[in-house]
């Protein structure tokens, strides 16, 4: 039986991120989510069709939930809150 060795490329080693880097990445995504939520909210006001307004409203609800969960995860990663 032969031992199998694993080779780690420098590229694979550099993939590891610190919690602070991940929190910063989440924060950037959070900003984009808030922008998208605001864009969809504007679309709701301009939409004439009630069915489309309802679907857009549901999309805003999903974005709100994602924003809430991301903000909580950021707080936990930064030690501001315990998860």
Secondary structure, 3 states (H helix, E strand, C coil): CCCCCCCCCHHHHCCCCCHHHHHHHHHHHHHHHHHHHHHHHHHHHHCCCHHHHHHHHHHHHHHHHHHHHHHHHHHHHCCCCCC
